[in-house]
Amino acid sequence: MKLLVFACVACIVFICGLQSATATDYPRKNISVIVPYGAGGGTDTQARLFLSFVEKTIGKPVIIVNKPGARGEIGNTAIFNAKPEGYMLGVLAYPDSTALEVYKEVKYNASEFIYIASYTKSPVVLIAKKDGPLKDLEGFIAYAKKNPGKITVSMAADSHTLATVFLQNEAGIKVTPVFYKSGSKALNGLLGGHVDAAMIATQFGVVAESQGFPVIGVAGDERVPKLPNSPTFKEKGYNLKVMQSRILVAPKGTPEDVVKVLTEACNKAAEEKELRAKIENLGEVYHFLSEDALVSYVNDTNAQVTKAVKENKGNFLRKKK
Amino acid sequence: MDILGILSYVLGVRELILIFLGTLGGVFIGILPGLSGPTGVALLLPFTFNLDPAGGLLMLGGIYMGSSFGGSVSAILLNAPGTSYAAATALDGFPLAQQGRSKEALYVSLVSSVFGGVIGVVTLILFAPMLARFALKFGPPEMFLLAAAGLAIIGVLAGENMFKGIAAGALGVLISMVGPDIMTGDVRLTFGIENLESGIPLIPALVGLFAISEMISQSMRTHGMSLVEVPMKRTSLARVIRDIFRKGAVLLAKTSALGTIIGIMPGEGAAVASFIAYGEAKRSSSHPELFGKGNPEGIIAAESANNASVGGALVPLLALGIPGSCTTAILYGALTIHGLIPGPRLFMSNPDVVYNFMFGMLLTVIFMGIIGALGAEYFSKVMKLNFKYLVPIVLLLCFMGAYSIRNSSFDILLAVCFGILGVALKWLNMPVAPIVLGIILGPIGEEGLRQTLVITHAREISLLTYVIARPISVVLFFLLAAVIFTSIRSFQKLKSPQECDVDVTTSDKN
């Protein structure tokens, strides 16, 4: 009798063990995705949007978990420490996630994430007032050269600071950054006339233009479709490029077949025309990257970003010079 | 404005159901300690992706409006405000409830919320674009002065406990400084505790200081089985409405207007609005000493202001595309997902969406009124519930609420610590409400001050030159001075009767 009970228990344990060993039936339950920023912000809205499409292609509910704080550090660390089984993923704000670990002691290693898919590549934009000396890029740079440090530029995220640092180095000018807690607050600062310019995300450029504040520079390879009149910095001879992506990642050690299922689901979601349209509605620039293309983009950009942040650590630590 | 078209949309069955569900959800989210507008709206955001823009927005708007009333229910019945904007309501709501007048307090809160809500939304409908320009003018120096004025109101709030009140406010500001520095991101005052590295969020502190500490105090009572021992007084909604309009009409109108204006200003509108309105009500009352002991005027002020601020906060969102608070930030996301860029263009390109939404918000106020009126009877029965059921349930809800903000179990620990702190403070007879005000206004004031300093430094002008040239700053400065002056005066008035008594006794002896 005892032997029978033991055999049954052993069988049950074995079967349970089998369950977790075979990952090919992933996903078996809900998937949680950590967003390292507050609800309603750029990263959160975008994540909720594309994950609502991935939810359909992967067949199981995808639940967003906001873990804001410390410019993304809290959430990034949580993703890094999550159990690598495929049920706790994350969305990174890139390249902020890489920049953060260069100038600050963080408990995560950005290069150890498994980068799965990204749907956007939106350049940082420089916005200024339509009247006055700053109404176009030439005017902005000329004024800055004559009055070093006088132009106040509002910004919020590290990618904005990065773009400003690049601009200062490329053009040989100096401006004064004014930090706000979020991109929309930084935009308010400009719209209300409290600062002279704003270096923030593409989506705000669209709102600003509709209120008469022109985007005078785009930190990307090509012009943004929704901002046809705004030149890229490259066109004007200043070689600077900072593009923000939100990337779905999994913690290091997640089994390959799990990653494969996720990647396929993301690829399938990318085929939906509606997803592209909705992302463009948000004001972002749609650009789908996954698998090798994504990984090589990340690696290349990491090198560039790491170097720039290391050389300009003071700007990111926001210490007064 | 095609009124018939709007009415036919808004009164459609589907829309009515959406609005009703949103408002109902909002009321309950408001009641639960820790959960409030932002969390509720974030939770329901994904459902709205597949709805048409106005419908989705209205559901979220219903949550926003409903929670502005819902929070007062738990504030009145349990001294555990369900939302930060109901903290001021608890000051007079709970004492009233303890006198057995909980139903009256709930009705007062409801009527004020409805009236304030209507004023806020009507202002939105009539004046949105115009007022939005005004909101934009609030830059760093204005935010600093606003925060300073808000803190100065503590002097009025605290009455004869003025010094203790100011100390509490200062404690709140100190608590808000834990965590990353606003400008540089350097971490401060964390004493090496990793979980404090992003600061102390408001909700666990609020839930701890009010709800948890109240539950602990109640558990320490040596007599009594429920929150209220005296028989519950009966009253009717009609009677309450009559009383309010007879005695408090002017106050109601004033605080609703005040709430709307403060809601329009960028920043944490509803909570600040309710405190400032409360302070103003006390300052201008003929019997300020009755505040804090169960004066319905306190509830009228706080509740009308926080509901009015909902309409107010929607002004900059719709007219300029500027979210002024956490909840409106999420509504901004909801709009952009449908491809609608909020701002003046929206009024031109999709006026139907905008106006449908604004008129729909009026319906949320009406539904809120109906839900509250029907529910008050049942809500107030909580007061008679036996402690051994009440305390554990409330504590559990508190823990869930504290956790829900950042999905962090550390926040539950924080809430408990604040609960113990709250009990200690009550024992020391120190008011707890100013701490909440300090936590909210501290960061706003600090950010404003430091941004101002950076800007004046960059422009190489002196602080004085910069501020004097800004009319709003000048007005706010005089307002600040006026508030401080009145607080000192009312403090002196409260102190002098005691001195007179002493004189009379000594002169008698002579």
Chai-1 contact restraints between the chains, C-beta under 6 A:
chainA,res_idxA,chainB,res_idxB,connection_type,confidence,min_distance_angstrom,max_distance_angstrom,comment,restraint_id
A,A39,B,A42,contact,1.0,0.0,6.0,A-B,restraint_1
A,A39,B,I330,contact,1.0,0.0,6.0,A-B,restraint_2
A,G40,B,A329,contact,1.0,0.0,6.0,A-B,restraint_3
A,G40,B,I330,contact,1.0,0.0,6.0,A-B,restraint_4
A,G40,B,G333,contact,1.0,0.0,6.0,A-B,restraint_5
A,T45,B,G333,contact,1.0,0.0,6.0,A-B,restraint_6
A,R48,B,P46,contact,1.0,0.0,6.0,A-B,restraint_7
A,S52,B,F49,contact,1.0,0.0,6.0,A-B,restraint_8
A,V65,B,N407,contact,1.0,0.0,6.0,A-B,restraint_9
A,K67,B,R406,contact,1.0,0.0,6.0,A-B,restraint_10
A,K67,B,N407,contact,1.0,0.0,6.0,A-B,restraint_11
A,G69,B,S198,contact,1.0,0.0,6.0,A-B,restraint_12
A,A70,B,P180,contact,1.0,0.0,6.0,A-B,restraint_13
A,A70,B,E197,contact,1.0,0.0,6.0,A-B,restraint_14
A,A70,B,S198,contact,1.0,0.0,6.0,A-B,restraint_15
A,I74,B,S198,contact,1.0,0.0,6.0,A-B,restraint_16
A,G149,B,A458,contact,1.0,0.0,6.0,A-B,restraint_17
A,K150,B,A458,contact,1.0,0.0,6.0,A-B,restraint_18
A,T152,B,I455,contact,1.0,0.0,6.0,A-B,restraint_19
A,T152,B,A458,contact,1.0,0.0,6.0,A-B,restraint_20
A,T176,B,A458,contact,1.0,0.0,6.0,A-B,restraint_21
A,V178,B,Q451,contact,1.0,0.0,6.0,A-B,restraint_22
A,V178,B,V454,contact,1.0,0.0,6.0,A-B,restraint_23
A,F179,B,M183,contact,1.0,0.0,6.0,A-B,restraint_24
A,S184,B,P323,contact,1.0,0.0,6.0,A-B,restraint_25
A,N188,B,I322,contact,1.0,0.0,6.0,A-B,restraint_26
A,L191,B,L136,contact,1.0,0.0,6.0,A-B,restraint_27
A,G192,B,L136,contact,1.0,0.0,6.0,A-B,restraint_28
A,G192,B,K137,contact,1.0,0.0,6.0,A-B,restraint_29
A,G192,B,G139,contact,1.0,0.0,6.0,A-B,restraint_30
A,H194,B,G139,contact,1.0,0.0,6.0,A-B,restraint_31
A,V207,B,G321,contact,1.0,0.0,6.0,A-B,restraint_32
A,V207,B,I341,contact,1.0,0.0,6.0,A-B,restraint_33
A,V207,B,G343,contact,1.0,0.0,6.0,A-B,restraint_34
A,S210,B,G343,contact,1.0,0.0,6.0,A-B,restraint_35
A,S210,B,R345,contact,1.0,0.0,6.0,A-B,restraint_36
A,N281,B,G339,contact,1.0,0.0,6.0,A-B,restraint_37
A,L282,B,T336,contact,1.0,0.0,6.0,A-B,restraint_38
A,R318,B,M183,contact,1.0,0.0,6.0,A-B,restraint_39
A,R318,B,T184,contact,1.0,0.0,6.0,A-B,restraint_40
